[in-house]
Amino acid sequence: MDACWRVIKVQALEEYRLLLTFAQGERKIFDMKPYLQYPMYQPLQSKVLFRSVHTNGETAVWNDDIDIAPETLYEDGVSL
């Protein structure tokens, strides 16, 4: 994995957005709303589940079944 993609901190924000901090210190906002239409991510429509997001040291994860590729978070996130 490219080290710049490694998520070291993640926080759930309003409107299904994530505040991400990457290993090199860069911070980005990622909008999960477009992904909620896909079956894998539909459970995240539950705000309780969405807010449970955490990092496994590599990417954003919610449970054993739901995560997202760190390169997607990095490449599609909006820099702060």
N, C-alpha and C positions, 0 to 999 in steps of 0.2 A: 504494500500500500504506500502511496505517495504520502510522505509525512505532512505535507501541507493540507491534506484532506482529513487528517485525524481530528475528531471532535473531542475536546477536553472538557467542555462545559456546555450545557444546553438548558434553556429555560423556556417554558411555554408562555406565550403572550396571548392577548386577546385576538379574536378573529382567526384562530387556527394558525398562528404564526409562531415560529421558533426563533429565539435569540441564541446564536451559536458562537462559541469561541473555539477557534482552531489552534492546533499545536504551536504554530508560529506567532500566535497572538492576534491574528486577524479576527474581526467580529463581523458577522453577517446576520441578516434577517432572511428567513426562508418561509415562504407562504405554502402551507400544506393544503389549503382549500381545494386547489385543482386535483389533488390526489385522492380526496375523500370519495370521489366517484368510483374508484377502483375497489373491487371486492376486498382485497387485502387490507385496505385502509379504512373501509366503511365503519369498523368498530370505533375509530377515532372520532366519529361524530359525537360520541359521548364525551362531554367536556371533562368529566371526572377521569376517564381513561387518557384523554389527550394531555391533561395536566400532569399525568404521572410520568411523562417523558424523562429520561435520564440518559447518561452516556455509559457505554461499556468500555470506554477508553479509545474507541475507534469511530463510533457513529452514534446517532440518536436512536434509542430503542424504547419501546413501551412495555413489551412483555416478550416471552419466548417466541411468539409468532410474528410480531410486528417490529420491523426496523426499516431503515432506508439507507441506501448506498451513500457513503460519505462523499463520494465524488459528485453526486447529484446535489447534495446540500451545498457543497463548495461552489460548483460551477453555476448553479441556478440561484444561489443566495445573493442578496443585495448587500454590498459592503456598507458599513457604517462609517 
